Amino acid sequence: MAPGKPLPLSDALNPAWAEAMARFRAEVVKPLINDSDVLTEAAWGKIIATFTPYDIGWRRKLARQWRNLGCSGIRAILASGKETITALIAKDKALEPEANAIAVVEKLIRYHRDLYGLLNILFPSGIFTAAKKSRFSGRHFIFGQRACDLCLTVEDPAARDHAGLSGTYLSVL
């Protein structure tokens, strides 16, 4: 596709749009323009000119329907829509704990899937093997010329007794 060039109707289409374009070609382009593999600007203008009266008629019909409803009919439709939306919001709110639990499980799955690989990218291979325990010294991790402190967050204060045995710094919430 390029400016000023015809639009291809069958070649080089996004697969998600292929079915819709085939239907457009069969139901609109073929009856009005002939069976063509491309859509020119002039052909598009002809399609627009052909459907404009239908569009105008449809809009007039819709306007008549709204006029016939009157203010009380429109208010009734809006009120019923508000009740429906309020009910849907309440239904979503009731499922909030499940949605939060799903988010936590997703986070855990991503940690499980990605954390080891990420650590191996950030730190050279072999750092986290039993053969290279010497790189860890108590609470410090020595990497090249730098020393990093290992700090873990402990949410459960009762777990502090056992967490202290890990040899890491603890941050209690």
C-alpha positions in Angstrom: 0.0 0.0 0.0 1.2 3.5 -0.9 -0.5 6.9 -1.3 -2.2 7.3 -4.6 -1.9 3.5 -5.4 -4.9 1.1 -5.5 -5.8 -0.9 -2.4 -5.2 -4.6 -2.8 -8.2 -6.7 -2.0 -6.7 -10.1 -2.0 -2.9 -10.0 -1.9 -0.7 -9.1 1.0 -3.6 -8.9 3.5 -3.4 -9.2 7.2 -4.9 -12.7 7.9 -7.2 -11.3 10.5 -8.9 -9.2 7.8 -8.8 -11.6 4.9 -12.3 -13.0 5.5 -13.9 -9.6 5.9 -12.1 -8.3 2.8 -13.3 -11.3 0.8 -16.9 -10.6 1.9 -16.5 -6.9 1.1 -15.1 -7.8 -2.4 -17.9 -10.3 -3.1 -20.8 -8.3 -1.7 -19.8 -4.7 -2.6 -17.0 -4.4 -5.1 -18.0 -7.2 -7.5 -21.6 -6.0 -8.0 -20.7 -2.3 -8.3 -17.2 -2.2 -9.9 -16.8 -5.7 -11.4 -14.5 -8.4 -10.1 -11.3 -6.6 -9.3 -8.3 -7.4 -7.2 -7.7 -3.8 -6.4 -9.8 -0.8 -5.3 -8.9 2.5 -6.9 -9.8 5.9 -5.5 -12.4 6.4 -8.3 -14.0 3.0 -7.5 -14.1 3.9 -3.8 -15.9 7.2 -4.7 -18.5 5.2 -6.7 -19.1 2.9 -3.7 -19.5 5.9 -1.3 -21.9 7.6 -3.8 -24.0 4.4 -4.1 -24.4 4.0 -0.4 -24.9 7.6 0.7 -28.7 7.6 0.1 -29.0 4.5 2.2 -27.0 6.1 5.0 -29.1 9.3 4.8 -32.3 7.3 4.9 -31.1 5.2 7.8 -30.2 8.3 9.8 -33.6 9.9 9.1 -35.3 6.7 10.3 -33.3 6.6 13.4 -34.1 10.3 14.1 -37.8 9.6 13.7 -37.6 6.7 16.1 -36.0 8.9 18.7 -38.5 11.7 18.1 -41.4 9.3 18.5 -40.1 8.1 21.9 -40.3 11.5 23.4 -38.5 12.7 26.6 -40.2 10.2 28.8 -39.3 7.3 26.6 -35.7 8.4 26.4 -35.5 8.8 30.2 -36.9 5.3 30.6 -34.2 3.9 28.3 -31.5 5.8 30.1 -32.8 4.6 33.5 -32.9 1.0 32.5 -29.3 1.3 31.1 -28.2 2.8 34.4 -29.7 -0.1 36.4 -28.0 -2.6 34.0 -24.6 -0.9 34.3 -24.9 -0.7 38.1 -25.7 -4.4 38.3 -22.7 -5.3 36.1 -20.4 -3.1 38.3 -21.7 -4.9 41.4 -21.1 -8.3 39.8 -17.5 -7.3 38.9 -17.0 -6.0 42.4 -18.1 -9.3 43.9 -15.4 -11.1 41.8 -12.6 -8.7 42.9 -11.0 -11.2 45.4 -10.8 -13.8 42.6 -9.3 -11.3 40.2 -6.7 -10.3 42.8 -5.9 -14.0 43.5 -5.5 -14.6 39.8 -3.0 -11.7 39.6 -1.0 -13.1 42.5 -0.8 -16.5 40.9 0.2 -15.0 37.5 3.0 -13.1 39.3 4.2 -16.3 40.9 4.1 -18.1 37.6 6.1 -15.4 36.0 8.7 -15.4 38.8 9.0 -19.2 38.4 9.3 -19.0 34.7 11.6 -16.0 34.4 13.6 -15.3 37.6 16.3 -18.0 37.2 16.9 -17.0 33.6 17.1 -13.3 34.5 19.6 -14.0 37.2 21.8 -15.9 34.9 21.7 -13.0 32.4 22.4 -10.4 35.0 25.2 -12.4 36.6 27.7 -14.6 34.7 26.9 -18.3 34.5 27.8 -20.5 37.4 27.3 -17.9 40.2 24.3 -19.8 41.6 25.8 -23.2 41.6 27.1 -25.1 44.6 30.6 -25.0 43.2 30.8 -21.3 43.5 29.4 -20.7 47.0 32.5 -18.7 47.8 31.1 -15.7 45.9 28.6 -15.4 48.8 30.1 -14.3 52.1 27.5 -14.1 54.8 25.1 -11.4 53.8 27.2 -10.1 51.0 27.4 -11.1 47.4 30.7 -10.3 45.8 30.5 -9.6 42.1 33.7 -8.3 40.4 34.8 -5.3 42.4 31.4 -4.7 44.0 29.7 -6.1 47.1 25.9 -6.3 47.3 23.8 -6.8 50.4 21.0 -9.4 50.2 17.8 -8.1 51.8 14.5 -9.9 52.0 11.1 -8.6 53.0 9.3 -10.7 55.6 5.6 -9.9 55.8 4.8 -12.2 58.7 6.4 -11.0 62.0 6.1 -14.5 63.4 8.5 -15.8 60.7 11.3 -13.5 61.9 12.6 -16.2 64.3 13.3 -18.6 61.4 14.2 -16.0 58.8 17.1 -14.7 61.0 18.9 -18.1 60.4 19.2 -17.3 56.7 22.0 -14.8 57.2 20.3 -12.1 55.2 19.1 -8.6 56.2 15.3 -8.6 57.0 12.8 -5.9 56.5 9.6 -6.5 58.4 6.4 -4.8 57.2 
